[in-house]
Amino acid sequence: MTRPPTEPPYPGPPAPPPAAAQAPGPAPPAARRGPRRWLAASVVPAVIGASVAVAATTLTDLAGDDGSRTVTVVERASGALDGPGDTTAGTAAGDAEIDPPAVAAGAALPVSAIVRRLSPGVMLVTTGDGTSGSLGTGFLVDRDGHILTNAHVVANAKKVEVTFQDGESLSAAVLGSDPATDVAVLRIADVPAGAAVVPLGTIRDLAVGDPLVAIGNPLGYRQTVTTGIVSALKRTISSPDDTSIQNVIQTDAAINQGNSGGPLIDRSGRVVGINSQIATEGTGGGNLGIGFAVPIDTVRPVARSIIDTGKAQHAWIGIVGTTLDPRAARANGLTGRRGVMIVELDGRGPAKAAGLRGATSGTGGGDDEVPKGGDVIVGIDGRTVADMGDVSLAIAGRRVGAEVRMTVLRDGVERTVTIRLADRPADIR
């Protein structure tokens, strides 16, 4: 497949509708002059089990010959910008080892109730000095003033401002940014009394077809609410630094430029992802009903490490694996079993130190080759593993230094090993 072409300057968004046709609410953004560029990022699949948390591998570009691609959904602007889990209220984003677990799913709420509860915690994020900058979305995750957004929204920003639902604008500091997961943590000095802390959930509770709500600022139209469903799970996208992000949520909720960094919310009113990219075709940039959100399970430990240390950390075990499909299962005498076979081990990784074994043959990459002889991961912390996405979710959703209990099949016998998660080396993508 060919790489997508370099994206030409974008002439600007469509003109907003006449004032009489607009619903009551914040005024639309001032007219923008000059060209804009949107950051392009190809959608890529995991070929032999690529994972943010697990290993690097070859990536295959899925951009079509017609130039179809995905673009991140920050709105780049030139000119005046529009102005005026493991988390529970009052806690920072963290994971179950240190902070309370993700808010439990409750009864399905009407969209109007979700909007009333969460909109006071969703804000417009702008960067720049009034002559150039970017526009996106963020949301408040604790009473200490921490805000989550996308890394590409605040990339290279010298000045960041957040505007809440009631129009109050505050200066925000960028505590840290992680292009590998497209996550940034901002902080404001004082949280407005009327601001709401947005609860974080988990993608483990999601199923294809479940309803979703997105709140954001598309094209500068503040506090815009759109609805859709979970169109697919376990998608893989490419981050701003070309790292593979797994377990991404695909949704048909309308997402456009300016939605970047905003919450994707489940029917219980919990954030399950951060809206990050949309699929487009040709040279256009409009919504096609194919949007992608980084899973909150991946975001939570990265955000927690930024808050605690000022540096993004990524849990890692140092394996390359492949899903045990029926053909591979038969070749290894494991007909009917499911799991992930370890193909290779990174000598620096904790999986190697724990005594796990990689494949002994069939790793040359030939079309007819099937990896054989490696340990097969069938469970992590009591949860069944069916594919590489399950391994990635189990590892990427934990903090560096945490321990996981991994159940593997070796020579037809199950055994369990304890692995302490390490921080992923800088050379691993």
SVG drawing of the C-alpha trace seen along z (x, -y; Angstrom):
<svg xmlns="http://www.w3.org/2000/svg" viewBox="-34 -38 53 70">
<polyline fill="none" stroke="black" stroke-width="0.4" points="0.0,0.0 1.2,-3.5 1.6,-6.1 -1.0,-8.8 0.1,-12.0 1.2,-15.0 -1.8,-16.9 -2.4,-20.2 -3.3,-23.4 -7.0,-23.3 -9.0,-26.4 -11.0,-26.6 -14.3,-25.2 -17.6,-25.6 -19.4,-28.8 -21.6,-28.5 -25.4,-28.5 -27.3,-31.8 -27.9,-33.2 -31.6,-32.4 -30.9,-28.7 -28.6,-28.3 -29.7,-26.8 -29.3,-29.0 -25.8,-28.7 -22.3,-30.2 -21.6,-32.3 -19.7,-30.6 -16.0,-31.4 -14.8,-34.5 -14.0,-34.1 -10.5,-32.6 -8.2,-33.7 -5.4,-31.9 -4.5,-28.2 -4.6,-25.5 -3.1,-22.1 -4.4,-19.0 -2.0,-16.4 -2.4,-13.2 -1.9,-9.7 -2.4,-6.4 -4.5,-3.7 -2.4,-0.6 -3.2,2.9 -1.2,5.3 0.5,7.8 2.3,10.2 0.9,8.7 2.1,5.2 1.3,3.5 2.0,0.2 2.5,2.2 4.2,5.3 6.5,5.0 7.5,3.3 6.7,4.9 6.2,4.2 3.2,1.9 1.1,2.1 -0.3,-1.1 -4.0,-0.8 -4.3,-4.1 -6.0,-3.4 -4.6,-4.3 -7.3,-7.0 -5.6,-8.8 -8.0,-7.8 -6.5,-8.3 -7.2,-9.3 -6.6,-12.8 -6.4,-14.0 -9.2,-16.2 -7.6,-19.3 -8.7,-22.5 -5.7,-24.5 -6.5,-28.1 -5.0,-31.4 -6.7,-34.5 -8.7,-35.2 -9.8,-32.2 -13.2,-32.0 -13.1,-33.1 -16.0,-33.9 -10.5,-5.4 -9.9,-4.8 -11.1,-8.2 -13.9,-9.5 -14.8,-13.0 -11.8,-14.6 -9.2,-12.0 -6.6,-12.1 -6.6,-9.7 -4.9,-6.6 -5.2,-2.8 -6.6,-0.3 -3.3,0.3 -3.0,-3.3 -6.3,-5.0 -9.9,-3.9 -11.0,-1.7 -12.9,-2.9 -16.4,-4.1 -18.7,-1.1 -21.2,-1.0 -24.7,-2.0 -28.1,-2.3 -28.3,-3.7 -28.9,-7.5 -30.7,-9.7 -28.4,-11.7 -29.8,-14.9 -28.8,-13.7 -25.3,-12.8 -24.9,-16.3 -26.2,-18.1 -23.8,-16.2 -20.6,-16.2 -20.7,-19.4 -19.6,-21.6 -16.4,-19.5 -15.7,-19.7 -13.9,-22.7 -12.5,-24.5 -8.7,-24.2 -7.0,-26.9 -3.3,-27.6 -1.4,-30.5 -1.3,-34.2 -4.5,-35.3 -2.9,-35.4 -2.2,-31.7 -2.8,-28.5 -5.0,-25.5 -8.4,-24.6 -9.5,-21.4 -11.3,-20.0 -10.3,-18.8 -12.1,-17.5 -11.5,-17.8 -10.6,-14.6 -10.0,-15.9 -10.4,-18.8 -6.7,-19.4 -7.2,-21.0 -5.9,-18.2 -7.3,-18.1 -6.9,-15.5 -6.6,-16.3 -4.7,-15.0 -1.0,-15.6 -1.4,-17.0 -3.8,-19.7 -1.1,-21.3 2.0,-20.3 4.6,-23.0 2.2,-25.4 3.7,-28.3 0.3,-29.4 -2.7,-27.3 -6.1,-28.6 -9.2,-26.6 -12.8,-27.9 -15.5,-26.3 -19.2,-25.9 -20.1,-29.1 -17.6,-31.1 -14.9,-31.4 -11.4,-31.2 -8.3,-30.2 -4.6,-29.8 -3.4,-26.2 0.0,-24.7 1.1,-21.6 2.3,-19.2 3.4,-16.6 2.6,-15.2 2.9,-11.8 2.9,-11.5 3.0,-7.7 -0.6,-7.6 -1.6,-11.1 -2.3,-12.1 -1.5,-15.4 -2.2,-16.5 -2.9,-20.1 -3.4,-21.8 -5.3,-24.9 -4.4,-26.7 -8.0,-27.0 -11.0,-24.9 -14.2,-26.9 -16.9,-26.1 -19.4,-25.2 -17.0,-22.8 -17.7,-19.1 -15.2,-16.3 -15.8,-13.9 -15.8,-10.2 -13.6,-7.7 -14.8,-4.2 -13.3,-1.3 -13.6,0.2 -14.0,3.7 -17.7,2.9 -18.2,2.0 -19.8,4.1 -20.3,3.3 -23.6,1.5 -23.5,-0.2 -24.6,-3.9 -22.0,-6.6 -22.0,-10.4 -19.3,-12.9 -18.9,-16.4 -16.5,-18.8 -15.9,-22.0 -16.1,-21.0 -15.0,-23.9 -15.2,-26.1 -18.9,-25.5 -18.5,-25.1 -20.2,-22.4 -21.5,-20.5 -23.0,-17.1 -23.3,-14.2 -24.4,-10.6 -23.6,-7.3 -22.7,-3.7 -19.6,-1.6 -19.0,-0.7 -16.1,1.6 -13.6,2.4 -9.9,3.4 -9.0,1.1 -5.4,0.0 -4.3,-3.6 -1.0,-5.4 -0.1,-8.0 1.6,-11.4 5.0,-9.7 3.9,-6.6 3.5,-4.4 0.8,-1.8 -2.2,-2.4 -4.3,0.7 -7.8,1.4 -9.0,-1.9 -12.8,-2.5 -14.4,-3.1 -17.6,-5.2 -20.0,-6.8 -20.7,-9.7 -20.0,-12.8 -16.4,-14.0 -14.8,-16.9 -11.9,-19.3 -12.0,-20.7 -13.2,-17.5 -9.7,-16.3 -9.1,-15.7 -12.8,-15.5 -14.5,-12.7 -16.3,-9.8 -18.8,-8.7 -20.8,-5.5 -24.4,-5.2 -23.6,-5.3 -22.0,-8.7 -18.4,-7.6 -15.5,-8.5 -14.3,-5.4 -12.1,-7.1 -10.5,-10.4 -11.6,-11.4 -8.5,-11.6 -8.8,-10.8 -11.3,-10.5 -11.2,-8.7 -11.5,-10.8 -11.0,-10.1 -9.4,-12.1 -8.3,-15.6 -11.4,-16.4 -11.5,-16.6 -15.2,-16.1 -16.7,-13.5 -17.6,-10.1 -19.0,-8.5 -15.7,-6.8 -14.1,-8.2 -11.5,-6.8 -10.9,-7.3 -7.9,-6.3 -9.1,-3.9 -9.3,-5.4 -7.7,-2.2 -4.5,-3.1 -4.7,-6.8 -5.2,-6.4 -1.7,-5.0 0.1,-7.3 -1.7,-10.3 -1.0,-9.1 2.7,-8.8 2.8,-12.4 1.0,-13.7 3.3,-11.9 6.6,-12.2 6.3,-14.7 7.2,-11.9 5.0,-9.5 5.7,-5.9 4.4,-2.8 4.1,0.6 6.0,3.2 6.9,6.9 9.1,7.2 7.5,9.8 6.4,10.1 3.4,12.4 0.9,13.7 -2.7,14.7 -3.1,18.5 -5.5,19.0 -6.9,22.4 -4.0,23.2 -1.3,22.3 -3.2,24.2 -3.3,27.4 0.4,27.0 1.2,26.8 -1.0,29.7 -3.4,27.3 -6.6,27.7 -9.5,25.8 -7.3,23.7 -7.1,19.9 -4.4,17.5 -1.3,15.6 1.9,17.4 5.2,15.7 7.2,15.5 10.2,13.4 11.5,12.1 13.3,8.8 16.3,9.6 15.8,6.4 12.2,7.3 10.6,8.7 9.0,11.6 12.5,12.9 13.6,12.5 10.5,14.4 11.6,17.4 9.0,17.2 9.9,18.9 9.6,17.7 9.0,19.8 11.7,22.3 10.8,22.5 8.6,21.0 9.7,17.4 11.3,16.7 8.4,14.7 7.5,17.0 3.9,17.2 3.7,20.9 5.6,20.6 3.7,21.1 5.5,20.2 5.9,23.3 7.2,24.1 6.6,20.8 4.7,20.3 1.0,19.5 -0.5,16.9 -4.1,18.0 -4.8,15.6 -3.7,12.6 -4.8,11.8 -7.7,14.3 -9.0,12.9 -9.0,15.0 -6.7,14.0 -8.0,14.6 -5.8,12.3 -3.0,9.8 -5.5,7.0 -6.3,8.7 -2.6,8.9 -2.1,5.2 -5.2,4.1 -4.0,6.1 -0.5,4.6 -1.1,1.1 -3.8,0.6 -1.4,1.0 1.3,-1.1 5.0,-0.6 6.1,1.5 2.8,3.3 2.8,7.1 0.6,9.3 0.0,13.0 0.3,14.6 -1.0,18.0 0.8,19.8 0.6,23.1 4.0,24.9 4.1,28.4 0.4,28.7 0.5,27.8 -0.7,24.6 1.6,22.7 1.4,19.2 4.3,16.8 4.4,13.4 5.8,10.5 6.7,7.0 6.0,4.5 8.9,2.3 8.9,-1.0 9.1,-0.6 12.5,-1.5 12.6,-4.6 13.6,-2.7 10.4,-0.5 7.5,-1.7"/>
</svg>
